[in-house]
Amino acid sequence: MALFELGRVVVTRMALEFCDEHSISIDTMLARHQRGDWGDYMDAVDRRANDDAVKYDDRVISSYVFDQGRVWIITEADRSSTCI
């Protein structure tokens, strides 16, 4: 179940190339982000900040770590856009 809207989704060239090269699904990461799975190596403070951000319309940040590197997903506070 989606906790918030993503708005317009944009992907940087580096993120797209990284995901393509390593067969990482952008759709899967977006689904995790949108349902409140904030990713890997997010401490309790970061997770709480995201939980509060969903409630109070603030920026939401997720971090997904792979052997080859990390991908960040950021949804703006006004939910107008999400950048990978």
N, C-alpha and C positions, 0 to 999 in steps of 0.2 A: 504494500500500500504506500503510495507516494505521500510524503509528509509536507511537500512544498512543490511549487512550480519551478521549472528550470528556466523558463523564458527562452530566448534565442540561444542555442548551443553553438559555440565556436571552439575550434580546435587549432592550437598553434601548429605550425609546420613541423616543429621538432617533436611534439607529442604524437602527431599523426604518423610520422616516419618511425618513431620508436615503437608505437603500437603495431604498425604494419610489420616491421622487421621482426618483432618478437611474438607475433600472433596473439596479441592482447586485445580483448574485446572492449572497445569503447562503450558499447551499449551496456555491457555487464557492469562496468565501473559506474556509469551513470545511474543505473538501477540501484546499485548499492548505495551510492551517494544520496539518492532521492528517498530511499527508505530508512535512512539513518544509520547505515553502516559506514562510519567515518573513516574506515581504512586501518592502516597498519601504523604502529608506532605513535599513535595518538594517545597522549596520557590522559588521566582523569580530568585535568583542567581543560584540555582541548575538547574532550568529548562533552563536558558540561557546557562549555561555551557554545558549541554547535547545537546542543539540545535547547539552550536558551535562545539562540539565534533563530531557530525554527519557530519558537513561541512568540518572539518579539520582533520578528522581521529584521534580522540583522544578517550580515554576510556569513555564509556557510562554507567551510573549507574541509575537504577530505584529502587524504594522502594514501595512495596505494603503492606499496613497495614490491618490487620484483627483483629477482637475482640480478637483472641487467640495469636496474635503476628505479626511479620513482616517478609517479604521475600524480600531479595535483589537480583537483577539481575545485573551482571556486564559483559559487552562486552569489550574485550580488544581492544586497539587502532588499532592493525593490523588486527582486525576482524577474528583472527584465532580461537577464542573460546569465549564462553559465559558461565559463571558460575552462578548457582542459589544456 
